[in-house]
Amino acid sequence: MAANRTRRLQKEIQDILKDTQSGIRITSPQGTTEITDFTHLRGHFAGPPDTPYEGGAYEVDIRITAEYPFKPPQMKFLTKIWHPNVSSQTGAICLDTLGQQWSPVLTLKSALISLQSLLSSPEPKDPQDAEVASMLITRPEEFKHVAREWAQRYAGAPKPPPGSNKTGASSSGDVSGSSMSAATKQQQQRKAEDKEAKRREEQRKREAYRGYNRNMIERFVGMGFQVEQVVSAFEYVGVDKADGEEYELDEEFIGDVTARLFGEM
């Protein structure tokens, strides 16, 4: 079991190291990518744009238990942060994905992305830090100010230049109507092209699912596998297609599919 867990973690870490788009990084506790201890890691990500945390660099301590992946990794913020779902004192995190909503098909990468998303979508009604949550609910502007101040002090977020605004829009007023019109047309064309590309991709995926429910397949795709690999594993272990309806896989099937994907059966 320990060998299976180590192989899975090695693959998860390699997937993160190869991904240059998400901005998620993982290292040893010493900050190197030469990882030999798979029970103690460190996650890194940037504060998301259009939030008080924008431009900050955040580090998360990660502990892997013997029950992984059937139990979630233990994570806490090492970088101090002013957020209702993170303790401002200990870095403890309140996030369903790291608790009751954890599933063996989730990965370190998906957990770190969920943490990054939490910075964009705080949940003050389910807080880890009641003081921060109360400020966000009753004094939202003060909350933004303090959160930004902490991001600059502890996460190295840059201070905005004097006279700048959040959108970065120019105040010179020298953009002509014709230029704006041309820009608008280009934007609309890009949106149309993106929409068509997404439609084609969705059609390709529907065909690739071979009758299985999309959400069930995508849970395993989130581990870094291709749709075709997951579908093949589903078929190999005999997962019922159930006319494309979504349902909860038994733990035995989850283990078999995971083992098949990692080449263990």
The 8 nearest C-alpha neighbors of each residue, nearest first, counted from 0:
[[1, 3, 2, 4, 5, 65, 66, 67],
 [2, 0, 4, 3, 5, 65, 6, 66],
 [1, 3, 5, 0, 4, 6, 7, 8],
 [4, 2, 0, 6, 1, 5, 7, 263],
 [3, 5, 1, 7, 2, 6, 8, 0],
 [4, 6, 8, 2, 7, 3, 9, 1],
 [7, 5, 9, 3, 8, 4, 2, 10],
 [6, 8, 4, 10, 5, 9, 11, 3],
 [7, 9, 11, 5, 10, 6, 12, 4],
 [8, 10, 6, 12, 7, 11, 5, 13],
 [9, 11, 13, 7, 8, 12, 14, 6],
 [12, 10, 8, 14, 13, 9, 7, 15],
 [11, 13, 15, 9, 14, 10, 8, 16],
 [12, 14, 16, 10, 15, 11, 17, 9],
 [15, 13, 11, 17, 12, 16, 10, 18],
 [16, 14, 12, 18, 13, 17, 24, 108],
 [15, 17, 13, 14, 18, 12, 24, 25],
 [16, 18, 14, 15, 13, 19, 12, 20],
 [19, 17, 15, 16, 20, 14, 21, 22],
 [18, 20, 21, 17, 22, 16, 23, 15],
 [21, 19, 18, 22, 23, 17, 15, 16],
 [22, 20, 23, 19, 18, 112, 24, 15],
 [23, 21, 20, 44, 19, 24, 45, 18],
 [22, 24, 44, 21, 43, 15, 25, 111],
 [25, 23, 43, 42, 15, 44, 22, 16],
 [24, 26, 42, 41, 43, 15, 12, 23],
 [27, 25, 32, 30, 31, 41, 40, 28],
 [26, 28, 40, 30, 29, 31, 34, 41],
 [29, 27, 41, 30, 40, 26, 39, 31],
 [28, 30, 27, 31, 26, 41, 40, 32],
 [29, 31, 26, 27, 28, 32, 41, 25],
 [32, 30, 26, 27, 33, 29, 34, 28],
 [31, 33, 26, 34, 27, 30, 25, 16],
 [34, 32, 31, 35, 27, 26, 30, 36],
 [35, 33, 27, 32, 36, 26, 37, 31],
 [34, 36, 37, 33, 27, 38, 32, 39],
 [37, 35, 38, 34, 39, 27, 40, 33],
 [36, 38, 39, 35, 5, 40, 34, 63],
 [39, 37, 63, 36, 62, 40, 64, 61],
 [40, 38, 62, 37, 61, 36, 63, 28],
 [41, 39, 27, 61, 28, 26, 60, 62],
 [40, 42, 60, 26, 28, 61, 59, 25],
 [43, 41, 25, 59, 58, 24, 60, 26],
 [44, 42, 58, 24, 57, 23, 25, 59],
 [45, 43, 23, 57, 22, 56, 24, 46],
 [46, 44, 56, 55, 57, 47, 54, 22],
 [45, 47, 53, 52, 55, 54, 56, 48],
 [48, 46, 53, 45, 50, 52, 119, 49],
 [49, 47, 53, 50, 46, 54, 52, 51],
 [48, 50, 53, 47, 51, 165, 119, 52],
 [51, 49, 52, 53, 48, 47, 119, 118],
 [50, 52, 147, 53, 146, 143, 49, 150],
 [53, 51, 46, 50, 150, 55, 147, 54],
 [54, 52, 46, 48, 47, 50, 55, 51],
 [53, 55, 156, 46, 45, 52, 157, 56],
 [54, 56, 156, 154, 46, 155, 53, 45],
 [57, 55, 45, 154, 44, 46, 155, 54],
 [58, 56, 44, 78, 43, 45, 154, 55],
 [59, 57, 43, 77, 78, 42, 76, 41],
 [58, 60, 76, 42, 77, 75, 41, 61],
 [59, 61, 41, 75, 74, 77, 76, 40],
 [62, 60, 74, 40, 41, 73, 39, 59],
 [61, 63, 39, 73, 38, 72, 64, 40],
 [62, 64, 38, 72, 39, 67, 73, 61],
 [65, 63, 66, 67, 62, 72, 38, 70],
 [64, 66, 67, 63, 1, 4, 38, 70],
 [67, 65, 70, 64, 69, 68, 71, 63],
 [68, 66, 69, 70, 65, 64, 71, 63],
 [67, 69, 103, 70, 66, 71, 4, 102],
 [70, 68, 67, 103, 66, 71, 102, 101],
 [69, 71, 67, 66, 68, 72, 101, 103],
 [72, 70, 97, 101, 67, 68, 73, 69],
 [73, 71, 63, 62, 74, 61, 64, 70],
 [72, 74, 62, 61, 71, 63, 75, 97],
 [75, 73, 61, 60, 72, 59, 62, 76],
 [74, 76, 91, 90, 60, 59, 92, 77],
 [77, 75, 59, 90, 78, 58, 60, 91],
 [76, 78, 59, 58, 60, 90, 79, 75],
 [79, 77, 76, 58, 57, 80, 154, 153],
 [78, 80, 153, 77, 87, 90, 76, 81],
 [79, 81, 82, 87, 149, 78, 150, 146],
 [82, 80, 146, 87, 149, 131, 83, 79],
 [81, 83, 85, 84, 80, 131, 146, 121],
 [84, 82, 132, 131, 128, 126, 123, 85],
 [85, 83, 127, 126, 93, 82, 92, 128],
 [86, 84, 92, 127, 82, 91, 83, 90],
 [85, 87, 90, 128, 91, 88, 89, 127],
 [86, 88, 81, 90, 80, 89, 85, 79],
 [87, 89, 86, 90, 79, 91, 85, 128],
 [90, 88, 86, 91, 87, 76, 75, 85],
 [91, 89, 76, 86, 75, 85, 87, 88],
 [92, 90, 75, 86, 89, 85, 76, 93],
 [93, 91, 85, 75, 84, 94, 90, 127],
 [92, 94, 84, 127, 85, 126, 95, 91],
 [95, 93, 96, 97, 92, 98, 84, 114],
 [96, 94, 98, 100, 97, 99, 93, 101],
 [95, 97, 100, 101, 98, 94, 99, 110],
 [98, 96, 95, 94, 71, 101, 100, 99],
 [99, 97, 95, 96, 100, 101, 94, 71],
 [98, 100, 101, 95, 96, 97, 102, 94],
 [101, 99, 96, 95, 98, 102, 97, 94],
 [100, 102, 96, 99, 98, 97, 71, 103],
 [101, 103, 104, 105, 100, 69, 68, 71],
 [104, 102, 68, 69, 105, 101, 70, 253],
 [103, 105, 102, 219, 218, 222, 106, 221],
 [106, 104, 103, 102, 109, 222, 221, 218],
 [107, 105, 109, 108, 222, 110, 104, 11],
 [106, 108, 110, 109, 111, 11, 105, 72],
 [107, 109, 111, 106, 110, 112, 15, 23],
 [108, 110, 112, 106, 111, 107, 113, 105],
 [111, 109, 113, 107, 108, 112, 106, 114],
 [110, 112, 114, 108, 113, 109, 107, 115],
 [113, 111, 115, 109, 114, 110, 116, 108],
 [114, 112, 116, 110, 111, 115, 109, 117],
 [115, 113, 117, 111, 112, 116, 110, 118],
 [114, 116, 112, 117, 113, 118, 111, 47],
 [117, 115, 113, 119, 118, 114, 112, 120],
 [118, 116, 120, 114, 119, 115, 121, 113],
 [117, 119, 116, 115, 120, 121, 114, 47],
 [120, 118, 116, 117, 50, 121, 47, 115],
 [121, 119, 117, 118, 116, 122, 115, 50],
 [120, 122, 117, 118, 123, 119, 83, 84],
 [121, 123, 124, 125, 120, 126, 84, 83],
 [122, 124, 132, 126, 125, 83, 121, 84],
 [125, 123, 122, 126, 132, 83, 136, 121],
 [126, 124, 123, 122, 127, 84, 93, 83],
 [127, 125, 84, 123, 83, 128, 124, 129],
 [126, 128, 84, 85, 93, 86, 83, 129],
 [127, 129, 86, 83, 126, 131, 130, 85],
 [130, 128, 132, 131, 126, 133, 127, 83],
 [131, 129, 133, 132, 128, 134, 83, 135],
 [130, 132, 83, 134, 133, 129, 128, 82],
 [133, 131, 83, 123, 129, 135, 134, 130],
 [132, 134, 130, 136, 131, 135, 137, 129],
 [133, 135, 138, 131, 137, 132, 136, 142],
 [134, 136, 139, 132, 142, 133, 138, 137],
 [137, 135, 133, 134, 138, 139, 132, 123],
 [136, 138, 134, 135, 133, 139, 132, 142],
 [139, 137, 134, 141, 135, 140, 136, 142],
 [140, 138, 135, 142, 141, 136, 137, 143],
 [141, 139, 143, 142, 138, 144, 135, 145],
 [140, 142, 144, 143, 139, 138, 145, 134],
 [141, 143, 139, 135, 145, 140, 144, 134],
 [144, 142, 146, 140, 141, 145, 51, 147],
 [143, 145, 141, 147, 142, 146, 148, 140],
 [144, 146, 148, 142, 147, 143, 149, 141],
 [147, 145, 81, 143, 149, 148, 144, 51],
 [148, 146, 51, 150, 144, 149, 145, 143],
 [147, 149, 145, 151, 150, 146, 152, 144],
 [150, 148, 152, 146, 151, 147, 153, 145],
 [151, 149, 154, 147, 156, 52, 148, 153],
 [150, 152, 156, 155, 148, 149, 154, 153],
 [153, 151, 149, 150, 155, 148, 154, 156],
 [152, 154, 150, 149, 155, 151, 79, 78],
 [155, 153, 55, 150, 56, 156, 151, 57],
 [154, 156, 151, 55, 153, 152, 157, 150],
 [155, 157, 55, 151, 54, 150, 154, 158],
 [158, 156, 151, 155, 159, 54, 55, 53],
 [157, 159, 160, 156, 151, 148, 147, 161],
 [160, 158, 157, 163, 161, 164, 162, 165],
 [159, 161, 163, 162, 158, 164, 157, 167],
 [162, 160, 163, 159, 164, 158, 165, 167],
 [161, 163, 160, 164, 159, 170, 167, 165],
 [164, 162, 161, 160, 159, 167, 165, 168],
 [165, 163, 167, 166, 162, 168, 159, 160],
 [166, 164, 167, 163, 49, 168, 159, 50],
 [165, 167, 168, 164, 49, 163, 169, 48],
 [166, 168, 164, 165, 163, 169, 170, 162],
 [169, 167, 166, 170, 164, 165, 163, 171],
 [168, 170, 171, 167, 172, 173, 174, 163],
 [171, 169, 172, 168, 173, 167, 163, 164],
 [170, 172, 173, 169, 174, 168, 175, 167],
 [173, 171, 170, 174, 169, 175, 168, 176],
 [174, 172, 171, 175, 170, 169, 176, 178],
 [175, 173, 172, 178, 176, 179, 171, 177],
 [174, 176, 178, 177, 173, 179, 172, 180],
 [177, 175, 179, 178, 180, 174, 181, 173],
 [176, 178, 180, 179, 175, 181, 174, 182],
 [179, 177, 181, 175, 180, 176, 182, 174],
 [178, 180, 182, 176, 177, 181, 183, 175],
 [179, 181, 177, 183, 178, 182, 176, 184],
 [182, 180, 178, 184, 183, 179, 177, 185],
 [181, 183, 179, 185, 180, 184, 178, 186],
 [184, 182, 180, 186, 181, 185, 179, 187],
 [185, 183, 187, 181, 186, 182, 188, 180],
 [186, 184, 188, 182, 183, 187, 189, 181],
 [185, 187, 183, 189, 184, 188, 182, 190],
 [188, 186, 190, 184, 185, 189, 183, 191],
 [187, 189, 185, 191, 190, 186, 184, 192],
 [190, 188, 192, 186, 191, 187, 193, 185],
 [189, 191, 193, 187, 188, 192, 194, 186],
 [192, 190, 194, 188, 189, 193, 187, 195],
 [193, 191, 189, 195, 194, 190, 196, 188],
 [192, 194, 190, 196, 191, 195, 189, 197],
 [193, 195, 191, 197, 192, 196, 190, 198],
 [196, 194, 198, 192, 197, 193, 191, 199],
 [195, 197, 193, 199, 198, 194, 192, 200],
 [196, 198, 200, 194, 195, 199, 201, 193],
 [199, 197, 195, 201, 196, 200, 194, 202],
 [200, 198, 202, 196, 201, 197, 203, 195],
 [199, 201, 197, 203, 202, 198, 204, 196],
 [202, 200, 204, 198, 203, 199, 197, 205],
 [201, 203, 199, 205, 200, 204, 198, 206],
 [204, 202, 200, 206, 201, 205, 199, 207],
 [203, 205, 207, 201, 206, 202, 208, 200],
 [206, 204, 202, 208, 207, 203, 201, 209],
 [205, 207, 203, 204, 208, 209, 202, 210],
 [206, 208, 204, 205, 209, 203, 227, 226],
 [207, 209, 205, 211, 206, 210, 204, 230],
 [210, 208, 207, 211, 206, 205, 230, 240],
 [209, 211, 243, 208, 240, 212, 242, 205],
 [212, 210, 243, 240, 208, 209, 213, 216],
 [211, 213, 243, 245, 215, 244, 214, 210],
 [212, 214, 216, 215, 217, 211, 208, 205],
 [215, 213, 217, 216, 212, 218, 245, 211],
 [214, 216, 213, 212, 218, 217, 245, 219],
 [215, 217, 213, 214, 218, 219, 229, 220],
 [218, 216, 220, 214, 219, 215, 221, 213],
 [219, 217, 221, 216, 220, 215, 104, 214],
 [218, 220, 221, 222, 217, 104, 216, 229],
 [221, 219, 217, 224, 222, 223, 218, 225],
 [220, 222, 219, 223, 218, 217, 105, 109],
 [223, 221, 220, 219, 106, 224, 105, 104],
 [222, 224, 221, 220, 14, 225, 11, 219],
 [225, 223, 220, 222, 228, 226, 219, 229],
 [226, 224, 228, 227, 220, 229, 223, 219],
 [225, 227, 229, 228, 220, 230, 224, 207],
 [226, 228, 230, 225, 229, 231, 207, 208],
 [229, 227, 231, 225, 226, 230, 232, 224],
 [228, 230, 232, 226, 231, 227, 233, 216],
 [231, 229, 233, 227, 232, 228, 226, 234],
 [230, 232, 228, 234, 229, 233, 235, 227],
 [231, 233, 235, 229, 234, 230, 256, 259],
 [234, 232, 230, 238, 231, 235, 236, 237],
 [233, 235, 237, 231, 232, 236, 238, 230],
 [234, 236, 232, 233, 237, 231, 238, 259],
 [237, 235, 233, 234, 238, 232, 256, 255],
 [238, 236, 234, 235, 233, 239, 232, 252],
 [237, 239, 233, 236, 234, 240, 252, 235],
 [238, 240, 241, 237, 211, 233, 234, 242],
 [239, 241, 211, 242, 243, 210, 238, 212],
 [242, 240, 243, 239, 244, 211, 245, 212],
 [243, 241, 240, 244, 210, 211, 212, 239],
 [242, 244, 212, 211, 241, 210, 240, 245],
 [245, 243, 241, 242, 212, 246, 240, 211],
 [246, 244, 212, 243, 215, 214, 247, 241],
 [245, 247, 248, 244, 215, 241, 212, 214],
 [248, 246, 249, 245, 215, 250, 253, 252],
 [247, 249, 252, 246, 250, 253, 251, 238],
 [250, 248, 252, 251, 253, 247, 254, 246],
 [249, 251, 253, 252, 254, 248, 255, 103],
 [250, 252, 254, 249, 253, 255, 248, 256],
 [253, 251, 255, 249, 254, 250, 256, 248],
 [254, 252, 250, 256, 251, 255, 257, 249],
 [253, 255, 257, 251, 252, 256, 258, 250],
 [256, 254, 252, 258, 257, 253, 259, 251],
 [255, 257, 259, 253, 258, 254, 232, 252],
 [258, 256, 260, 254, 259, 255, 253, 261],
 [257, 259, 263, 255, 261, 256, 260, 254],
 [260, 258, 262, 256, 264, 261, 257, 263],
 [261, 259, 257, 262, 258, 256, 232, 229],
 [260, 262, 258, 259, 263, 257, 7, 6],
 [263, 261, 259, 260, 264, 258, 257, 256],
 [262, 264, 258, 259, 261, 260, 3, 257],
 [263, 259, 262, 258, 255, 261, 260, 256]]
